[in-house]
């Protein structure tokens, strides 16, 4: 698996991180007169002031996040992964075709539970032997079908879900942050988790302040809400009811 960030807001500029941050801050500053000189002024802000504003923005309405974009080239991932990935409906995707491209010599992903344990068949075979053997049969049959005159688009019907593929994915920062937060669960499949980790590393390489947004998990927000509720000047009964509601939300998240 390989992830490359091939385009992003600020690419080619002297300081892409500050440029993208300036776009975010400028589009958030709707209470000010939105003129070009305001954007130019923001670009001269000291780093600490920029970070303070971004830290505030990480906990407010995310509409302005949509003005920063990322385009990724994701290679050597399984179609099992891309079947899940393309459900991220706010992304744009361009995936390598198997309809007209002869993928002779294709490779495949092997899941972590496909190991050297013996099969329960009485034969001296491991799970890995059985898995690799099935893949080899499919590969030979695919080649035989095409050599016999089958169209590539028809022969592809026997190819496995775990065949490796390449995909280009484009999204704005809001979509990216929401994906990171939603897929932070340990229940997320290993390959998806690995791809997402690599995407985050790529983004942090050009926009290091993205941590302020991606680390804002539901649990972090819930803890902040707990503290605010505790400090409210309201009857204790109401305070306890509000805390219970937050706990219920935790259970549903």
N, C-alpha and C positions, 0 to 999 in steps of 0.2 A: 504494500500500500504506500502511495506517495501523494502528498497534497502540496500543491503550489498555488500561492496567491498571485494570479497573473495580472490583475488590475484592481485598483482601489482608489477611493477618493484621496487626492493629493499625490498620486503617482507621478513621478517626474519632477516634482517640486523640491525645492531646497530642504524644506522641513514638512514632509507630508503629515506628520502627526499634528503639528500645530495648525496646518491648513485645515485638516478635517475637523479638529476641535473648534476652529474659528467658524466653520460652517454650522456646526451644531449650536454653538452659542448664539450666533447671529440669527438663526432661524427660530431660536427659543425666545429671542428678545422682542416679542411681539408688542410689548407695552411701550417700546421705544419707537422713535421714528425710523423706519427701516429704509435707510439710504446707503449707497455704496461706501460712503465715508465711515459709516458705523462699522462695517466689516473690516475696513482698513484699520480702524482704531483698535478693534479686537485683536488683530494680528500683531499689534505692538504691546499687548498686555504682557506683564511678566508671567513666568511659568506658574508661580504659586497662585496667582489670581485665576489663571485658566483652570488649574486643577480644582480649585475651590468651587468654581462655577460648574465644572463637570461633575463633581461629587454631589452637588445639589441636584443637577439634572438627572442623575442616576436614580433618584427617588421621586421623580415627578412624572407628569404626563409625557409619554414617549413619542409623541407625534413628530417632533423635530429630529428624532433619530433616523427618520426615513430619508434624510438628505445625504447620508453617507452610505456608499456602496462598496461591495466586495465581489470579486469574481474569482472562483477557484477552479483549478484543474485537478481532478481527483482520479488517480490512475491505479490500476490493479486492485480493484475492489470487486466484490461479488455482486452478481445481479440480485442476490437475496438482499444485500444491503441497499442497492439502488431502488428496489421495489418499495422499501420502507422510506428511503430518503425523498423520493419524488412525491410523497404525501405532504411534504412541506409546501403547501400550495402558494405561498407568497414568494417562492424561489422561481427563477427561470432556469430551465435545464436544456442541455444539448448532450445526448448520450450516443456513444459509438454504436453503430448499427450492426446487427447480425443478419439483416434481411438481404443485403446485397454484398456484404463483405465476407469473403471466405476466411473463417477463423481457424483454419488448419493449424495444428500445433498449439491450440489453446491450453491455458493453464487454469487452475481452479483453487479455491480456498478450502482448507481443511480445518474444520471446527475443533476447538480444544478438547472435546470429549471423544474425538476420533483418535484413540491412542493404541498402545500395544497390548491391551488386554486380550485374552483369548476369547474367541467366539464360543458360544455355548452350543456347538453343533457336533462336538466330538472330533472335528477336524483340527489339525495343527495350524490354524490360521488366527490372525489377530484382527481386531476391528479395523485397523489401518490397512491390512492386507486386503480385506473385503472391499473397503471403500475405494482404494486405489485401483483394485481390479475392475470394479464396476466402471470407474472413470475411463480406464483403458479400453474397455469394450465399447463404450459410447464414442470415444475418439475414433476408433477403427471403423465403426459403423458409419459415422458422419462422413469420413473420407470416402468410404465405399459407395455411399449414396450419391455423392457428388460425382465421383468417377463414373458411376453408372448412368449419369444424366439427370439426376434429380436437381431441381432448382435449389439454390442456396436458401431461399426463403422457406422452402419446404423441409429441407434437411435440418434446418436449425431447430425444428420441433423436438428433436431428441436431446438437445444440449441441456446440461444440468443447470439448476438454479445457482449453483456456486461457481459457475464459470466466471472468470475475471473479465472486467470491462473497464472502460474509462468514461468519465462524465464531467462536463463543465456545469458549474452551478453559480448563479448570480443572485445576490440578495442585497437588501439594504440592512443597515445596522440594527434596526428594530427587529427585523425577522431573525437576524443572526443571534442577537442576545436572547430572544425568546426561545430559539431552538436550544441554545446552550443551557438555559435554565430548565427547560422541560426535559432534556435528555441527561440531566445530571444524576438521575436515579441509578443506583447500582443494578437495577433490573434491566437497564439498557443492554442490548446484546454487545458482546466484546468488540466486534468489528465496528459497529456504529460508534461506540465510545472512543475507539482508537482514532477513527476518522475525525470525529469532532474535536478530540484533543489536538490533533495535528492542525486542524483549521484554526483553533484558538492560538496555537503557537505562531502560525503564519500571520494572523491579524495583530497579535501583540508585538511582532517584529516591526511593524510599521506604525501601529497606533497603540503604544504601551498603556495608555490610559483606559483602554477597553476593560481592564480588570475592574474598574469602578462600576461598570455596568453588569458584567457577567457574574460577578460575585454577589450580586444583589438577589439572593435566593428568597423563596417564600419564608423560610425559617428565619432568615435575617430580618425580613420585614415584620414578621410576627413578633419577634423579640422586641423590636422598636415599638411596635404597637402596644405590647404588654407594658412597657415602661411609661408610655404616654397615658395609658388608662390608669395606672397606679397613681399618677400625679394629677389626675383630674379632680376638681373640687365638686364631687358628686357623692350622694349617699353610698355607703359601702355595698349595699344590696345591688345597686345598679352597676357598681364597679365589678362585682363578682359575676354578674350576668354577662357583662361585656367580655370579661376574660374567658368565660366558658364558651362564648361564641367563637372567639379566636381559636380556642383548643379544638372546637368542632371543625373549623376550617383546616386546621393542621391535619386532622384525621382524614379529610377528604382530598387533600392535596396530593 
